[in-house]
Amino acid sequence: MSIKSVKFRGRHNSRLAVLFLVTGIAALVLFVVLSVLSAIRGETPLSFGIAGVTAGIISAAGVAGSVIATRERDIYMKVPIAGMIINGISMILYVIVYVLGIV
């Protein structure tokens, strides 16, 4: 029996996992942009805070969505795990910044 005669199920990248990986990268980039702009300007407008809170919420949803994406069948696991890691890092950064901002 040769390897060509055996039929394997094809794996694929989960669309949900790719979506949350992209949102995690966007949230991380937004964190860097907001941090740099805040450092340059000093006093920042309210829109920076709204953008930060929104990105933090999106990061939290990204972690949850990536966990859900890992439960799909026949997918590559690297993309959902990368989404969990990147969204988790950005969510932790947002929480740290806002806790330090309150204190």
Residue pairs with C-beta under 8 A, 6 or more apart in sequence:
9 74
10 74
11 74
11 75
11 76
12 74
12 75
12 76
13 75
13 76
13 79
14 69
14 72
14 75
14 76
14 79
14 80
16 65
16 68
16 69
16 72
17 65
17 66
17 69
17 70
17 72
17 75
17 79
17 80
17 83
18 79
19 65
20 61
20 62
20 65
20 66
20 69
20 80
20 83
20 87
21 66
21 79
21 80
21 82
21 83
21 86
23 58
23 59
23 61
23 62
23 87
24 59
24 62
24 66
24 83
24 86
24 87
24 90
25 86
26 55
26 58
27 55
27 56
27 58
27 59
27 62
27 87
27 90
27 91
27 94
28 86
28 89
28 90
28 93
30 51
30 52
30 55
31 52
31 55
31 90
31 93
31 94
31 97
34 48
34 51
34 52
34 55
35 97
37 44
37 48
38 44
38 48
52 94
52 97
52 98
53 94
53 98
55 90
55 94
56 90
56 91
56 94
56 95
56 98
59 87
59 88
59 90
59 91
59 94
60 87
60 91
62 83
62 86
62 87
62 90
62 91
63 84
63 87
63 88
63 91
65 83
66 80
66 81
66 83
66 84
66 87
67 80
67 84
69 75
69 79
69 80
69 83
70 77
70 80
70 81
70 84
